[in-house]
Amino acid sequence: MSAQEVVFGFGAHSGIDDAPALLRMVRQADREGLDHFSLSDHPYFGGRLDAYAALGFLLGRTERIAGLANVTNLPTRPAPMLARTVTSLSALSDGRVVLGMGAGGLWDRIADMGVPRLSPAEAVEAFEEAITLVKKLSGGGSPVTFEGRHYRVNGIEPAPVAAPPVWTGSVGPKSLAATGRVADGWIPGHAADWLSERYRTSRPVIDEAAAEAGRDPREIRTVFNLPGLITERPLAATRDEDGRWIGGSAGQWIEELTGAVLRHGAAGFTLFAPDGGTQDAASLGRWAAEIAPAVREAAVKAGV
């Protein structure tokens, strides 16, 4: 996908029994021109598909669409091996992978898998080290020696494949600052959108940290997880009493998302069902055929 185009995708929380339906939806999204699909990564739930096994399978059955874990459960996937996984997926799929990264949230369940528990501050340190190490172990070059607090490698050969874009699910200020220093994109937590207090207070933390690191803050793109209903007729109100987006007709979605791109710098959207689950096939079709092309066209006309 282009570094600057506005991207559109959909998200799925898929159990093992949902695998045939998931394959159908991802292949539909691929045919209809969506940019990415995302899968949740909760390896402590036995009924869920493993995110990275599913990504490899789905990328192998598609041609254009990119895939990501939204977001990778980093504590259960050590960074050096994660680097090998994502560069291999990139090589096999002609670059159709994004690395979604998180510091780890459900620590009780993570620890149940035998992973040492980290404090919030330690988890963020490990998260930033991991992103740095994945990038060092990508793109070829000399063997890598890395001495971090949480990760250490000695003379490891990088893969001759560029690192995929890294989008984080950062929430707290330390994690947000790490995103500004080392990541390529940000997925605001808790499905916060461009009008939310969470976005308004969080994005400046990323921008400040990026500038301090000598980066252009515009390099870190914001891609929103966006649950909502796509209706046949316009809704009287597209947001609830708390100001959260609830959806509307295709025209209402187009108006809202175009404003998000042109006025608030949104770089992409990942569609979920109103309950946070997977959208139905009909809504996914309208997302791909009606909403995404209209917003993309408006962005191009505006020079975004």
C-alpha positions in Angstrom: 0.0 0.0 0.0 1.2 3.5 -0.7 2.8 5.4 2.1 0.4 8.3 1.8 -3.0 7.0 0.5 -5.9 6.8 2.9 -6.3 3.1 3.7 -9.5 1.2 4.4 -9.8 -2.2 6.0 -11.9 -4.4 8.3 -11.3 -6.2 11.5 -12.3 -9.6 12.7 -12.2 -11.5 16.0 -12.3 -15.0 14.7 -12.8 -18.3 16.5 -11.6 -21.6 15.0 -15.2 -22.4 13.9 -15.3 -19.0 12.0 -12.4 -19.9 9.8 -14.4 -20.6 6.6 -16.4 -17.4 7.0 -13.3 -15.4 7.7 -11.6 -16.7 4.5 -14.7 -15.7 2.4 -14.7 -12.2 3.9 -11.0 -11.6 3.4 -11.2 -12.8 -0.2 -14.3 -10.6 -0.8 -12.3 -7.6 0.7 -9.4 -8.4 -1.6 -11.5 -8.6 -4.7 -13.4 -5.4 -3.8 -10.3 -3.3 -3.3 -9.9 -2.9 0.5 -6.4 -2.3 1.7 -6.1 -4.4 4.9 -7.7 -6.8 7.2 -6.9 -7.2 10.9 -7.1 -10.0 13.4 -7.0 -9.9 17.2 -4.1 -11.7 18.9 -5.2 -13.4 22.2 -3.3 -16.7 22.3 -4.6 -17.6 25.8 -8.1 -18.2 24.4 -8.2 -21.7 23.1 -11.2 -21.2 20.8 -9.5 -18.3 18.9 -7.5 -18.7 15.7 -3.8 -17.9 16.2 -3.3 -14.5 14.6 -0.1 -15.2 12.8 -1.0 -18.7 11.6 -4.2 -17.2 10.2 -2.4 -14.2 8.6 0.0 -16.5 6.7 -2.9 -18.7 5.5 -5.1 -15.7 4.4 -2.3 -13.8 2.7 -1.6 -17.0 0.8 -5.2 -17.1 -0.5 -5.3 -13.4 -1.6 -3.5 -11.2 -4.0 -3.6 -7.5 -3.0 -4.9 -7.0 0.5 -2.5 -6.6 3.5 -2.9 -8.2 6.9 -2.0 -7.3 10.5 -2.6 -8.4 14.0 -4.5 -5.6 15.8 -2.4 -5.7 17.9 0.4 -8.3 18.4 0.5 -9.8 21.9 4.2 -9.0 22.2 4.9 -10.6 25.6 4.1 -14.0 24.1 6.0 -13.4 20.8 9.7 -12.5 21.5 10.9 -9.7 19.3 13.7 -11.6 17.4 11.3 -14.4 16.4 8.6 -11.8 15.6 11.1 -10.1 13.3 11.6 -13.4 11.5 7.9 -14.0 11.3 6.9 -10.6 9.8 9.8 -10.5 7.3 9.0 -14.0 6.1 5.3 -13.0 5.7 6.4 -9.9 3.8 8.7 -11.9 1.5 6.0 -14.5 0.8 3.2 -12.0 0.2 5.2 -9.3 -1.7 5.1 -6.9 1.2 1.4 -7.3 2.2 1.9 -7.2 5.9 1.7 -4.6 8.6 3.2 -5.2 12.1 0.6 -4.1 14.7 2.3 -3.8 18.1 1.1 -3.6 21.7 2.8 -3.7 25.0 0.4 -6.3 26.4 -2.8 -5.6 28.2 -4.4 -8.7 29.9 -1.4 -9.5 32.1 -3.2 -12.0 34.3 -3.9 -14.2 31.2 -0.5 -13.5 29.7 1.2 -14.6 32.9 -1.0 -17.8 32.9 0.9 -18.8 29.8 4.2 -18.9 31.7 5.4 -15.4 30.6 7.1 -13.4 33.3 4.9 -10.6 34.4 6.2 -7.1 33.7 5.2 -3.8 35.3 3.5 -1.2 33.1 6.8 0.7 32.8 8.8 -2.5 32.0 6.2 -3.5 29.4 6.6 -0.2 27.6 10.4 -0.5 27.7 10.1 -4.0 26.1 7.7 -2.7 23.5 10.0 0.1 22.3 13.0 -2.3 22.3 11.0 -4.8 20.3 10.1 -2.3 17.6 13.7 -1.1 17.4 15.0 -4.7 17.2 12.5 -5.8 14.5 13.7 -2.9 12.4 17.3 -3.7 13.0 16.7 -7.4 12.0 15.1 -6.3 8.7 16.5 -4.8 5.5 19.8 -6.7 5.3 23.2 -5.3 6.3 25.7 -6.3 8.9 25.0 -8.8 11.7 23.1 -7.2 14.6 24.2 -7.1 18.2 21.6 -5.5 20.5 22.0 -5.0 24.2 18.7 -3.9 25.7 17.2 -4.4 29.1 14.6 -6.9 27.8 16.1 -8.2 24.5 19.7 -9.1 23.7 20.9 -10.6 20.4 24.5 -11.3 19.4 25.7 -11.2 15.8 22.3 -12.1 14.3 22.0 -11.7 10.5 19.1 -9.4 9.4 16.6 -10.7 6.9 17.1 -9.2 3.4 13.6 -7.9 3.5 12.4 -4.4 4.6 10.6 -4.1 7.9 6.9 -3.8 7.5 5.2 -0.6 8.7 4.7 -0.7 12.4 1.3 0.5 13.8 0.9 0.6 17.5 -2.0 0.4 19.9 -0.5 2.8 22.4 -2.6 4.2 25.2 -0.5 5.6 28.1 1.8 8.5 27.8 5.0 6.5 27.9 3.8 4.1 25.2 2.5 7.1 23.1 6.0 8.7 23.3 7.6 5.4 22.2 5.3 5.4 19.2 6.5 8.9 18.3 10.1 7.8 18.5 10.1 4.5 16.6 6.7 3.6 15.0 5.1 4.4 11.7 1.4 4.5 12.7 -0.9 4.6 15.6 -4.2 2.9 16.2 -6.0 4.8 19.0 -7.0 2.6 21.8 -10.6 1.8 22.9 -11.9 2.7 19.4 -11.3 6.4 20.1 -12.0 8.5 17.1 -10.9 11.9 15.9 -13.4 13.9 18.0 -12.7 12.1 21.2 -10.9 13.5 24.2 -8.5 10.5 24.1 -7.4 11.4 20.6 -7.1 15.1 21.4 -4.9 14.5 24.4 -2.9 11.6 23.0 -1.8 12.6 19.6 0.2 15.6 20.8 2.3 13.3 23.0 3.2 11.3 19.8 4.0 14.4 17.9 6.2 15.9 20.6 8.2 12.7 21.0 8.6 12.4 17.2 9.9 16.0 16.9 12.3 15.5 19.8 13.6 12.4 18.0 14.2 14.4 14.9 11.3 12.9 13.0 8.5 14.6 11.1 5.3 13.9 13.2 3.4 13.5 10.0 5.3 10.2 9.4 3.3 8.6 12.1 -0.1 7.9 10.5 -3.3 7.5 12.5 -5.5 4.6 11.5 -8.7 4.4 13.5 -10.5 1.2 14.6 -14.1 2.3 13.8 -17.2 0.3 14.9 -20.5 1.3 13.4 -23.6 0.4 11.6 -24.0 1.0 7.8 -27.7 1.6 7.2 -29.9 1.9 4.1 -31.4 5.2 5.2 -29.8 8.2 7.0 -30.0 8.1 10.8 -31.3 11.1 12.7 -28.1 11.1 14.8 -24.8 9.5 13.8 -23.3 9.9 17.3 -24.7 8.9 20.7 -25.1 11.1 23.8 -21.4 10.5 24.7 -20.3 11.7 21.2 -19.2 8.2 20.0 -19.8 7.4 16.3 -22.6 4.9 15.9 -22.9 4.9 12.1 -25.5 5.9 9.5 -26.1 5.7 5.7 -23.3 5.5 3.2 -23.6 9.2 2.6 -23.3 9.9 6.3 -20.2 7.7 6.6 -18.7 9.5 3.5 -19.3 12.9 5.0 -17.9 12.0 8.4 -14.8 10.2 7.1 -14.0 12.8 4.6 -14.0 15.4 7.4 -11.8 13.1 9.5 -9.2 13.0 6.7 -9.3 16.6 5.6 -9.7 18.3 9.0 -8.2 15.9 11.4 -5.5 14.1 9.5 -6.9 10.6 9.6 -4.9 8.2 7.5 -7.1 5.2 7.5 -10.0 3.3 9.0 -10.6 -0.3 10.1 -14.3 -1.2 10.1 -15.8 -3.3 12.9 -19.4 -4.2 13.7 -21.2 -2.0 16.3 -20.4 -4.5 19.0 -16.7 -4.5 18.1 -16.9 -7.8 16.2 -16.8 -8.6 12.5 -19.0 -6.8 10.1 -21.5 -8.7 7.9 -20.7 -9.4 4.3 -23.3 -6.9 3.0 -21.9 -4.0 5.1 -18.4 -5.0 4.1 -19.5 -4.7 0.5 -20.9 -1.2 0.9 -17.8 -0.2 2.8 -15.6 -1.3 -0.1 -17.8 -0.3 -3.0 -19.4 3.0 -1.8 -17.7 4.5 1.2 -14.0 3.9 0.7 -13.9 5.0 -3.0 -15.8 8.3 -2.3 -13.5 9.2 0.6 -10.4 8.3 -1.3 -11.6 10.5 -4.2 -12.2 13.4 -1.9 -8.8 13.1 -0.4 -7.1 13.0 -3.8 -9.0 16.1 -4.9 -8.0 17.9 -1.8 -4.3 16.9 -2.4 -4.1 14.8 0.8 
